[in-house]
């Protein structure tokens, strides 16, 4: 019983409106940052920035892969312009960090590094976890 895959995304959406790429532009996302992005291309669709992604491998399980990727995500979150997350919320965007995954059985083991949790807290980002959706 294990975690088959997990994806951690920073999400931004506006109910009933197109988010497009505005979310990424305001965050100052650049290709060299190395985070894949999916724009919100229709009303209500969430724009997503993939902060970490892992699939089960024998030599390095999902939990370990995610634990290794999240410190870089924390650094990136911390390097965003001051007040950008509050500004996005003031513009009507809903923001969060979404942890999606698929578990085989009834157990999920993930370790969130403290620097990632701190970066999310400082940005006012709640973390939602949903598996087998």
N, C-alpha and C positions, 0 to 999 in steps of 0.2 A: 504494500500500500504506500503510495507516494504521490508526489506532485509531478505531473507529466510535463506541464509547462506553466510559466507565469510571465505576465507582462505588467509592468508598472508604468502608468501614463499620467502625465500632467494634462488635465482636461480644462477646456474653457468652452462655454456655450451660453447662448442667449435664447430663452424660450421663444419659439415662434419666429425667430429671425436667423438669417444666415450669418455665421461667424466668419466664414472664409479663412483668410490668412491673417486677418487683423491681429488675432491673438499672438501669433508668432512674431509679427512685425513689432508689436508693442513690447514684447519680451526681448527683442534684439537678437532673435535666433539667427545664427549664421550657419551655412553648410559645414564649415570647419568645426562647429561645436559637436558634430557627430551624432545628433539625436534625430532619428527619423520623425517626420511630421506628417500628419493626416489632416488636411483642412476640413472645416465644417462647410460643405458645399451645398447644403439645402437647409431650409428653416428648421431650427431645433437640433440639427446634427452637431455633435460634439467635435470640436477641433482637438486633436490629440498630439502630444509630444511624447514619444516613447523614451522614458528615462532608463529602463532596464528591461531586458528580455532574456529568458532562459528556457531551454528545453532539457528534458532529462537525458543525461549521459551517464554511462557507468562510472567513468573516472571523476566526474565532477557534477554532482547533483544540482538541481535547480536552486536550492537554498544557498549553496555555496557560490554559485554563479551570481545570484542576485546580490548577496552580501558583498561580493567583490566589485560590482558595478555601481552600487548606490553612493559610495563616497564621491565619485566623479559627478554624479547627479547633484549631490549636496553642494559641491563647489560651484556648479553652474547656477543653481538656484540662488546661492549666496552672492553671486557676482552680478545679478540682475540690478538694473538701476533702482536706487532708493525709491520706495513708494509705488513701484510699478504694479504690484499686485493690488494694492488699495485703489489705484487709479483705474485698473481694469474692472474692479467691482463697481466703482462709481459710474462707469460707463455701461453698467447693466450686465456684465458677464458674471456667470457663475463659475467658480474655480474649485477644483479639488485634485487629489491624487487618487487614481483608481488602480487597485491591485486586482487583476483578473487572472484566473488560472483554471486548470483542470486537475482534479485529484482523482486518483484511482483508489477508492476506498473511503476511509473516514478520517484521514489525517493530513494535515498540512503543516509543515515545519518551515518557517521563514524567520530570518533574523534581520531586523532593521538596524543598521549601524546608528549610533547616537547622533552623529553629525547629520545624517539624513533626516531623522526625526526633528532635530533642532532647526534645520533649514526649513522644513515644512511648517513647523510651529511659528517661526519668525515671519514667514510669508502668509500666515493665517490660512494654511491649506489643510483641510481635513483629509483624512485618509479613509477611503471606502474599500472594503475587501469583499469580493464576490467570486465564488468558484462554481464551476459546472453550470454556467449560465447559458 
